[in-house]
Amino acid sequence: MLRQLKFAAGPLLLDSLGVIIFAVLMALHASVLVATICGATIAVGMVVSDIVRGKPVPAMQWLSLALVVVSAGATLLTHDPRFVMAKPSIIYWVVGCAMLRPGWLNRYVIPEEFAVIGDLMTAFGYVWAALMFVTGIANLVIAIAFPQWWLTFLAIFPTASKVVLFAVHFATLRIIGRRRVRAAA
């Protein structure tokens, strides 16, 4: 079970590391400049590392890099706190759109298990996309109506909701996978 968890969580964490670092630094009240530069540097470093090692750069990692670089540039140019607060909504919506592509989750499943649970991955891809859209809407509502709660929201809800969905997703695949293996035997 630990092998499957590491196989699934590792790439997901690495694909989003630049955005995660940016959000954590903002939640810790780092300056916009520091958070932006750190997040962008990590995202660029992840892509460069894969390229240097001759590994293909996954689509989600390219998307994460593009979002961090574009949003970093806009943040550094405007220094407008409303833009900083709205930016995560845009990022979540763009990522949600990317997650509507069937099969994007397939790389997070151990190949020998894909034959057993692969058909469930598209459905869960849509669930992940829905979470991104809901998170984007919630971020925008908090940023506009309750800006004093925005950093707390950003520090807690996006991460907690992803951890909960990851746990449900992982447990569901394990339970259904075991049932299917038993039924086939």
C-alpha positions in Angstrom: 0.0 0.0 0.0 2.8 2.4 0.8 4.3 1.8 -2.7 1.0 2.8 -4.3 0.7 5.8 -2.1 4.2 7.0 -2.9 3.7 6.3 -6.6 0.5 8.4 -6.7 1.4 11.2 -4.3 5.0 11.8 -5.4 4.4 13.1 -8.9 1.3 15.1 -7.9 3.3 16.9 -5.2 6.3 17.6 -7.5 4.0 18.8 -10.4 2.5 21.4 -8.0 5.5 22.3 -5.9 6.0 25.9 -7.3 2.4 26.8 -6.6 2.5 25.1 -3.2 5.6 27.0 -2.2 4.0 30.3 -3.3 0.8 29.6 -1.3 2.7 28.6 1.8 4.9 31.6 1.7 1.9 33.9 1.2 0.2 32.2 4.1 3.3 32.8 6.3 3.0 36.5 5.4 6.1 36.6 3.2 6.3 39.5 0.8 4.6 39.1 -2.5 8.0 39.5 -4.2 9.7 36.7 -2.1 6.7 34.3 -2.5 6.5 35.0 -6.2 10.3 34.6 -6.9 10.5 31.4 -4.8 7.4 29.7 -6.4 8.6 30.6 -9.9 12.2 29.5 -9.2 11.0 26.1 -7.9 8.6 25.6 -10.9 11.4 26.5 -13.4 13.8 24.3 -11.5 11.5 21.3 -11.6 11.2 21.5 -15.4 14.9 22.2 -16.0 15.8 19.2 -13.8 13.6 16.9 -15.9 15.0 18.3 -19.2 18.6 18.0 -18.0 18.0 14.3 -16.9 16.4 13.6 -20.3 13.0 12.8 -18.7 9.8 13.9 -20.4 8.1 16.9 -18.7 4.5 15.9 -17.9 1.7 18.2 -19.2 0.6 19.2 -15.6 4.2 20.2 -14.8 4.3 22.4 -17.9 0.9 23.9 -17.0 2.1 24.6 -13.4 5.2 26.3 -14.7 3.3 28.4 -17.2 0.8 29.5 -14.5 3.5 30.3 -12.0 5.6 32.3 -14.5 2.6 34.3 -16.0 1.1 35.0 -12.6 4.6 35.9 -11.1 5.1 38.4 -13.9 1.7 40.0 -13.5 2.1 40.1 -9.7 5.5 41.7 -9.9 4.2 44.3 -12.4 1.0 45.3 -10.7 1.6 44.8 -6.9 -2.2 44.9 -6.8 -3.4 42.9 -3.8 -6.7 42.2 -5.6 -4.8 40.6 -8.4 -2.8 38.5 -5.9 -6.1 37.4 -4.2 -7.9 36.6 -7.5 -4.9 34.8 -9.1 -5.4 31.5 -7.3 -9.0 31.4 -8.7 -7.7 31.7 -12.2 -5.0 29.1 -11.6 -7.6 26.7 -10.1 -9.9 27.2 -13.1 -7.2 26.7 -15.7 -6.0 23.5 -13.8 -9.6 22.4 -13.6 -10.0 22.7 -17.4 -6.8 20.7 -17.9 -8.2 18.0 -15.6 -11.2 17.6 -17.8 -9.0 15.8 -20.3 -9.7 12.0 -19.9 -6.7 10.0 -18.9 -4.7 12.7 -17.2 -4.7 10.7 -13.9 -3.4 7.5 -15.5 0.2 8.4 -14.8 -0.5 8.2 -11.1 -1.4 4.5 -11.1 1.1 1.7 -11.0 1.0 0.0 -14.4 0.1 -3.5 -13.1 -2.9 -2.0 -11.2 -4.1 0.0 -14.2 -5.7 -3.1 -15.7 -7.8 -3.5 -12.6 -8.9 0.1 -11.8 -8.0 2.1 -15.0 -11.6 2.6 -15.9 -12.2 4.6 -12.7 -9.5 7.1 -13.4 -11.5 9.2 -15.9 -14.4 9.6 -13.4 -12.0 10.6 -10.7 -10.3 13.0 -13.1 -13.7 14.8 -13.4 -14.1 14.8 -9.6 -10.7 16.5 -9.3 -11.6 19.0 -11.9 -14.8 19.8 -10.0 -12.8 20.4 -6.9 -10.6 22.8 -8.7 -13.6 24.8 -10.0 -15.2 24.9 -6.5 -12.0 26.0 -4.9 -11.6 28.8 -7.5 -15.1 30.0 -6.8 -14.6 29.8 -3.1 -11.3 31.7 -3.3 -12.9 34.5 -5.3 -15.8 34.8 -2.9 -13.5 35.0 0.1 -11.1 37.5 -1.7 -14.0 39.8 -2.6 -16.4 39.5 0.4 -14.0 38.5 3.3 -10.5 39.7 2.3 -9.4 39.6 6.0 -9.9 35.8 5.9 -8.2 35.2 2.5 -4.7 34.1 3.8 -6.3 31.8 6.3 -8.6 30.3 3.6 -5.6 29.9 1.2 -3.6 28.2 3.9 -6.3 25.7 4.9 -9.0 25.0 2.4 -7.2 24.2 -0.9 -4.7 21.9 0.8 -7.2 20.3 3.2 -9.7 19.7 0.4 -7.1 18.1 -1.8 -5.8 15.9 1.0 -9.4 14.7 1.8 -10.2 14.0 -1.9 -6.8 12.2 -2.3 -7.6 10.0 0.7 -11.1 9.2 -0.7 -9.8 8.6 -4.2 -7.0 6.4 -2.9 -9.2 4.4 -0.5 -11.9 4.0 -3.2 -9.4 2.6 -5.7 -8.0 0.2 -3.2 -11.4 -1.1 -2.1 -12.7 -1.5 -5.6 -9.4 -2.9 -6.8 -9.4 -5.6 -4.1 -13.0 -6.5 -4.8 -12.3 -6.9 -8.5 -9.2 -9.0 -7.9 -11.1 -11.3 -5.6 -14.0 -11.5 -8.0 -11.6 -12.4 -10.8 -9.9 -15.1 -8.7 
